[in-house]
Amino acid sequence: MEYNLDELVSTYGEKLLRYAASILYNHQDAEDVVQDVFMSAYQNQTAFDGGNISAWLYKITYNKSINKLKRRKFLIFGNIPENTVAGPEQAGLSGLSEDTLYALGLLKPQDRALLYGRIMEGYSYDELSQQMGIPPAALRKRYERAKRKLAHHLTFDLEEKGAQI
């Protein structure tokens, strides 16, 4: 199935950029990943089965983002120069407190991607399953664990700050 690349970029470009930034916590890397996603989608359009193009693009974005993180070989938070970390708006996380952003940064990228997809984008487990290549039942369990980890980080950080005051 052939599609118009310009239409895909205008329809999905910003969404994929926010998604990649929410995984990578680095706006420049997210831009690189999204550019690679569209190049890859264009070059491999014959591999697209004509199903859900959104899920296909998100899956490519997810895989490329995870691969980018693997190449970095260091922790997401604490080792990235301050000026390269995506701001909340760039990561699609505007309106979240600093504590929440920090706690999200402590989670694994896969957990951030899942939380972002469920909460910020409102995707169902079936849609996320197509994007991430993980069965819906496993995603449900992973989502519950990620929420508990996030709540733990938030609670721990707030208790720690309270002790310092």
CORZI-V69905 format. One record per backbone hydrogen bond with DSSP energy under -0.5 kcal/mol. NH is the residue of the N-H (numbers start at 1). CO is the residue of the C=O. Records with the same first field share a line. If there is no record, write none. Layout:
BEGIN
NH = CO, CO
END
This chain:
BEGIN
5 = 3
8 = 4
9 = 5
10 = 6
11 = 7
12 = 8
13 = 8, 9
16 = 12
17 = 13
18 = 14
19 = 15
20 = 16
21 = 17
22 = 18
23 = 19
24 = 20
25 = 21
27 = 84
30 = 26
31 = 27
32 = 28
33 = 29
34 = 30
35 = 31
36 = 32
37 = 33
38 = 34
39 = 35
40 = 36
41 = 37
42 = 38
43 = 39
44 = 40
45 = 42
47 = 44
48 = 44, 45
53 = 51
56 = 52
57 = 53
58 = 54
59 = 55
60 = 56
61 = 57
62 = 58
63 = 59
64 = 60
65 = 61
66 = 62
67 = 63
68 = 64
69 = 65
70 = 66
71 = 67
72 = 68
73 = 69
84 = 81
85 = 81, 82
91 = 87
92 = 89
93 = 88
94 = 88
96 = 93
101 = 97
102 = 98
103 = 99
104 = 100
105 = 101
106 = 102, 103
107 = 103, 104
112 = 108
113 = 109
114 = 110
115 = 111
116 = 112
117 = 113
118 = 114
119 = 115
120 = 115, 116
121 = 116
123 = 117
128 = 124
129 = 125
130 = 126
131 = 127
132 = 128
133 = 129
134 = 129
139 = 135
140 = 136
141 = 137
142 = 138
143 = 139
144 = 140
145 = 141
146 = 142
147 = 143
148 = 144
149 = 145
150 = 146
151 = 147
152 = 148
153 = 149
154 = 150
155 = 151
156 = 152
157 = 153
158 = 154
159 = 155
160 = 156
161 = 157
162 = 158
163 = 159
164 = 160
165 = 161
END
